[in-house]
Amino acid sequence: MASLNVGNLGNLGEYLREQRRNAQLSLRQLADAAGVSNPYLSQIERGLRKPSAEVLQQVAKALRISAETLYVRAGILDAERDRDDVETRAVLLADPSLNERQKQVLLQIYESFRKENGFGADADADADADDDGEARAQDATAGDAVGGADSIPGPEPRTTGGSDAGPRRTAG
């Protein structure tokens, strides 16, 4: 059978098929979860179509895997130049002990540190910031990222007298 695979697309399709099978999803179930058509997803798996970064993001979310990994496999991100960044993001996103909000906050902090150290600015421009949180991370600073701490589970912050943080406990 003749193959119409172009560059990394066959590798991407094989990887998607393997991830879908590992997740025990049918092609139709994954297509529904990702919000793409069944025939289109089939063509991606067979290496006949090059999906957009947005479609890859939807598929990654449905498979609960890193979108960056799919971007590299599709040739959207340069694997050599971005490998460390992609691996770090993938590890953060794969951590089952963190909720989605916590993962995004960590990614924002990570990106702000990379920018502060002179990395990541041109990588974000090349990737067009298509992944969840990347667009927010471009403008985020470490202080901004932790500003939404009320949505992050953990110990309650201590308040000092005179704040309008709500009722205070009194001794006795």
N, C-alpha and C positions, 0 to 999 in steps of 0.2 A: 504494500500500500504506500503511495507517495505521501510524503510529509511536507506540509507547508510551513513548518516551524521556522520562525524568524529569530535568530540570535538566542536570547535567553527565554523566549516565550515557551518553548518546549519544557525547559527546566521549570519554569513557573507553573505550567499546567500540571506537570508530574507532581510537583510539590503540593499544589492545591488539592489534587486528587488524593494524595497520601494523607494530608491533614484532614480532609473531609471524611475519609474512611476511618482514620483514628478517632474522629469525633462521632463515628457511627451515624453519619447523616447521609441520606440519599442526595442525589444531585438536586432533585426537586425541593427537598427540605432546606438545603443550603441556599438555593436560589430564592425561596420564599423568605428565609431569615435575612438574607442580604438585600432583598428588594431588587433583584435583577431577574431577567427572564431565564427560564430553564434552558432554552436553546443557546442563549448567549453565554451562560456559565459553561455549558458543555463545550462550546467553541473555544473558550479560554482554556479549559482543561486539556483540550486537544492541541493547543498551540496555534489555533487558527485566527484568534483575535488578540489584539493588544488592548487590555483594559486600561481605563484612565486611573489616575491615582485615587479618585473618589470611589470608583467601583472597587478597587483593591482595598480601600479603607473599610467599605461596607462588608466585604467578604471577610476581611481579617476580624472585624468586630463579631460577625456571626460565628466564626470559628474560634473566637477568643484567643487569637494569636497576634503577634506584632505586625502592624501594618508596615513598619520599616523593613522587616524581613521580606515582605512581598515586594516592596519598592525596589530592593536590591535585586531580587530574583527577576523582576520585570525590566531591570536596567534603568529605572528611574533615578536611583541613587547609585553613586559610584562605590562599589564594594570595598575597594582598597582604601580610598580616601576616607570613607565614612564608617569603616568596620567597627572601630572602637565605640564611636557614638551610637551606632545601631545596636551593638551588643549590649551596651549599658542601658539603652532605652528598652530593649527587649527584656532584659532581666527585671527592670522596674515594672514593666507592664505585665510580666508573667507572675509576679509575686502574689500568691493567693491570699496572703495575710493582709493585703491592702485593698481598700475599696477603690472604686474608680476615681472619686474626688481626690483621695490621697495620692494616687498614682499621678494624676494630672498636676497636683501641687509639686510633687517631687520632680517631675519633668520640667516644670517652670523654673524651679530653683536650679536644677542641673543646667538648663540652658542659660540662665543668667550668669552662672559661674563660668561657663564656657565662653560667653561673650566677653566677660570681664577679663578673661585670660587670653583673648584674641582668637578664639576658635568659634566655629559655628555660624558666623554671620553669613558667609558666602554659601555654606552648605544649606542653610535655610532658604536662601534665595533660589538656589538650584532646585531644591525639592518643592518649591512653591508653597511650602507650609500647608500641605494638604491633610496631615494627620491631626486627629483630635488634640487640642491643646497647643500645637505648634504655633498657630497664629497668635494665640494668647501669650505663648512663651516668648515670642519675639519682643513684646513690649513689657513683659513682666520683669520685676526685680525680685530678689529674694524676699524683701520686705512686703512687696505686694502679694506674693504667692502665699505668705503665711497670714495675710490679712483676713482671709476667710476662715479663720480657725474655728469659728463657731460651728462649721459643718463637719469638722474633723473630730471623731471620737477621741476622748482622752480626758485627763484630769481637768477639772474646772479651773479657770484662771482665778487667781486671787485678786480681790478688789481692795482698794484702799478707801478709807472714809471719805465722804463727800462726793463719791461718784454716783452717777445715776444708773448703776448696774442692777438696781432692783433692791428688794428688801434685804436688810442686813440682819444677821443673827446677833442676839444680845445674850450675854451671860445671865444665867439665873432663871 
